[in-house]
Amino acid sequence: MQALPVLRLGRFTLRLDRPLVMGVVNVTPDSFSDGGRFFGAGQAIAHAKALVEEGADILDVGGESTRPGSLPVDETEELRRVIPVLEAVAGLGVPVSIDTSKPAVMRAALASGASMVNDVLALRSPGAIDVLRASDAGVCLMHMQGEPRTMQVAPRYDDVVGEVRAFLGARIAACAEAGIARERIVVDPGFGFGKTAEHNLALLRGLPELGTLGVPVLAGLSRKSTLGHIIGRPVGERLASSLAAALLAAERGARILRVHDVAATRDALAVLTAVQGMQPPGREGAGS
């Protein structure tokens, strides 16, 4: 029997025979989705523990908002926000990802127990790829046109799926050249990062094409403005549309779903996988 595909994140090995759920932990005062509800370390840690209890396969901790129009956070402040949280949640039994583009933050986060780097710049910052080369951590390479402060001003593409695929393919190749194994790499088309609603819908339809890159695809559509554009509801009223988007992404091959509502997403996936005749998602422990 052919071995099931796996994702290696530091000491963790995750099976990819079905979509995994990545729970979002924003340690920021200005996140688009939760408005700073978990900005304090204690609040963020409690939230992370709750997400694991709800069934999160991975936690994604971030200390700098990348919402449209957001301004950069300096390295010292980002470290102050995330390191206490990482140290507290690294022992919860699931891999923890650090959502950052700063090499110094990546390095400190990995030393504090993170097993993955989730980088909206796809390791293009000077020195970023070297941090991953020197570790056994996983990495998520995301596509973004422009930078957060201005990325939604007037995004344009001739072929959004083809251009995003070409970019991600080039970043996979750069990682491979640096000695980062493909089983440590995930790609993210970057829904909402320098894309209109039409671009995002085209990417959702085109996920099978991104799947031909040969590494797992992560889809982060939870509560995004594209959903608000479709249903005409504010961010706090987008649960149903987020679940619909998650299921559509999973059906089109996404192996990781980055979401705010873990329990509801797990329930929705349980129905999908029952229809498809697959087994419940499993997590292999440390060292496997």
C-alpha positions in Angstrom: 0.0 0.0 0.0 1.3 3.5 -0.9 2.2 5.6 2.2 -0.1 8.4 3.0 1.4 11.9 2.4 2.7 13.6 5.5 3.7 17.1 6.6 6.8 17.3 8.8 6.8 20.2 11.3 9.7 19.9 13.6 9.0 17.0 15.9 5.5 16.5 14.6 4.4 14.4 11.6 0.9 15.1 10.4 -1.0 12.9 8.0 -2.6 14.6 5.0 -5.2 12.1 4.0 -7.8 14.7 4.9 -7.9 18.5 5.6 -6.2 19.7 8.8 -7.6 22.6 10.8 -5.3 25.4 11.8 -6.7 27.6 14.5 -5.9 31.4 14.5 -4.5 33.1 17.6 -4.1 36.8 17.0 -2.0 38.5 19.7 -2.7 41.9 18.1 -4.9 45.0 19.0 -6.1 45.5 15.4 -7.0 42.1 13.8 -9.8 42.4 11.3 -11.5 39.3 12.7 -11.5 39.7 16.4 -10.6 43.3 17.1 -7.9 42.6 19.8 -10.0 40.3 21.9 -6.9 38.1 22.6 -4.3 40.9 22.6 -3.2 40.1 26.2 -0.9 37.1 26.6 -3.3 35.5 29.1 -6.2 35.9 26.9 -4.3 34.5 23.9 -3.1 31.5 25.8 -6.6 30.7 27.0 -7.9 31.1 23.5 -5.2 28.7 22.1 -6.1 26.1 24.7 -9.7 26.4 23.8 -8.9 25.9 20.1 -7.0 22.8 20.9 -9.9 21.4 22.9 -12.1 22.1 20.0 -9.9 20.0 17.8 -7.3 22.3 16.2 -4.5 20.3 14.5 -2.2 23.3 14.3 -2.2 26.7 16.1 -1.1 29.8 14.2 0.2 32.6 16.5 0.7 36.1 15.1 1.8 39.3 16.7 1.5 41.7 13.7 -1.7 42.3 11.8 -1.6 41.9 8.0 -5.1 43.1 7.4 -5.5 45.6 4.4 -4.2 49.0 5.5 -2.3 47.8 8.5 1.0 49.3 9.5 4.2 47.4 10.4 5.0 46.5 14.0 8.7 46.8 15.1 10.6 43.6 15.9 10.9 44.3 19.6 7.1 44.7 20.0 6.3 41.7 18.0 8.6 39.6 20.1 7.0 41.0 23.3 3.6 39.9 22.1 4.3 36.4 20.8 7.1 34.8 22.8 5.2 34.4 26.1 2.3 32.9 24.2 4.5 30.5 22.3 6.3 29.3 25.4 3.0 28.6 27.1 1.3 26.8 24.2 4.2 24.8 22.7 3.4 22.0 25.1 -0.3 21.6 24.2 0.5 18.6 22.0 -0.1 20.2 18.6 2.4 22.0 16.3 2.5 25.7 16.7 3.1 28.1 13.8 4.5 31.6 14.1 2.9 34.0 11.6 5.7 36.4 10.8 8.0 37.7 8.1 10.8 38.9 10.3 13.8 36.5 10.5 14.7 37.5 14.1 11.1 36.7 15.2 11.2 33.4 13.3 14.4 32.4 15.0 13.2 33.4 18.5 9.8 31.7 17.9 11.5 28.4 16.8 13.7 28.5 19.9 10.5 29.0 22.0 8.8 25.9 20.7 7.3 26.8 17.3 7.4 24.1 14.7 6.4 26.1 11.7 6.8 29.5 10.1 3.8 31.1 8.3 5.2 33.9 6.2 3.1 36.2 4.0 6.4 37.2 2.2 7.3 33.6 1.4 10.8 33.8 2.9 11.8 36.7 0.7 13.1 38.9 3.6 16.9 38.8 3.8 18.0 35.9 6.0 14.6 34.3 6.3 15.3 31.3 4.2 18.5 30.7 6.2 16.5 30.5 9.4 14.4 27.6 7.9 17.5 26.0 6.4 19.1 25.8 9.9 15.9 24.2 11.4 13.7 21.2 10.9 10.5 23.4 11.1 7.9 23.5 8.4 7.1 26.6 6.4 4.0 28.1 4.7 4.8 30.2 1.7 2.1 32.7 0.8 1.5 34.8 -2.2 0.8 38.5 -1.7 0.8 41.3 -4.3 2.2 44.4 -2.8 2.3 44.9 1.0 -0.4 45.1 3.6 -0.7 48.9 3.8 -1.5 49.3 0.1 -2.2 45.8 -1.3 -5.9 46.3 -1.8 -5.7 49.7 -3.5 -5.9 48.3 -7.1 -4.7 44.7 -7.5 -4.4 43.5 -11.1 -3.6 40.3 -12.8 -3.8 38.9 -16.3 -4.2 35.4 -15.0 -4.5 35.3 -11.3 -4.3 31.5 -10.9 -1.4 31.1 -13.3 0.5 34.0 -11.8 0.0 32.8 -8.2 1.0 29.3 -9.2 4.2 30.5 -10.9 5.2 32.6 -7.9 4.6 29.7 -5.4 6.4 27.3 -7.7 9.4 29.6 -7.8 9.4 29.9 -4.0 9.2 26.1 -3.6 12.2 25.8 -5.9 14.1 28.4 -3.8 13.5 26.4 -0.7 14.5 23.2 -2.3 17.7 24.8 -3.4 18.4 25.9 0.2 17.9 22.3 1.3 14.4 22.6 2.8 12.6 19.3 2.1 9.3 19.4 0.2 7.6 17.5 3.0 8.2 20.6 5.2 6.6 23.0 2.7 3.0 24.3 2.4 1.7 26.9 0.0 -1.0 29.5 0.5 -2.5 31.5 -2.5 -3.1 34.4 -0.1 -6.8 35.0 -0.3 -7.4 38.7 0.3 -3.7 39.7 0.0 -3.6 41.9 -3.0 -6.7 40.4 -4.6 -10.2 41.5 -5.4 -13.3 39.4 -4.6 -13.2 38.2 -8.2 -9.6 37.2 -7.9 -10.3 35.3 -4.7 -13.1 33.4 -6.2 -11.0 32.5 -9.2 -8.3 31.2 -6.9 -10.9 29.1 -5.0 -12.0 27.6 -8.3 -8.4 27.1 -9.3 -7.2 25.3 -6.1 -6.8 22.0 -8.0 -4.2 23.7 -10.3 -2.3 24.9 -7.3 -2.4 21.3 -6.0 -0.2 20.2 -8.9 2.8 22.0 -7.3 3.2 18.8 -5.3 3.0 20.3 -1.7 0.0 20.8 0.5 -2.2 23.9 -0.1 -3.5 26.0 2.8 -6.7 28.0 2.4 -7.4 30.9 4.6 -10.9 32.2 3.8 -12.3 32.5 7.3 -14.3 35.7 7.8 -12.6 37.4 4.8 -14.1 40.4 3.1 -14.8 38.5 0.0 -17.4 36.6 2.0 -18.8 39.8 3.2 -18.9 41.0 -0.4 -21.0 38.0 -1.3 -23.4 37.9 1.6 -23.5 41.5 2.7 -22.8 40.8 6.3 -20.1 42.2 8.7 -17.2 40.2 9.9 -18.9 38.9 13.0 -21.7 37.4 11.0 -19.7 35.3 8.5 -19.6 31.9 10.2 -21.9 30.2 7.7 -20.1 31.6 4.7 -16.8 30.8 6.2 -17.9 27.1 6.7 -19.1 27.0 3.1 -15.8 28.4 1.8 -13.8 25.9 4.0 -15.8 23.0 2.5 -15.4 24.2 -1.0 -11.7 24.6 -0.5 -11.4 21.1 1.0 -13.3 19.6 -1.9 -10.9 21.3 -4.3 -7.9 19.8 -2.6 -6.9 22.2 0.3 -5.1 20.1 2.9 -5.0 22.8 5.7 -7.8 25.2 6.5 -6.8 28.3 8.5 -9.9 29.3 10.5 -11.2 31.2 13.5 -14.0 28.8 14.3 -12.4 25.5 14.9 -15.2 23.5 16.4 -17.7 24.5 13.7 -15.2 23.8 10.9 -14.5 20.3 12.4 -18.2 19.6 12.4 -18.6 20.7 8.8 -15.7 18.6 7.7 -17.1 15.6 9.6 -20.1 15.7 7.3 -18.0 16.2 4.2 -15.7 13.3 5.1 -18.6 11.0 6.0 -20.0 11.6 2.5 -16.6 11.0 1.0 -16.1 7.8 3.0 -12.9 8.9 4.7 -11.7 8.3 8.3 -11.7 11.1 11.0 -8.6 13.2 10.9 -5.7 11.9 12.9 -2.6 13.4 14.5 0.6 11.4 15.0 2.6 12.4 18.1 6.0 13.9 18.6 8.8 12.0 17.2 6.7 9.9 14.9 
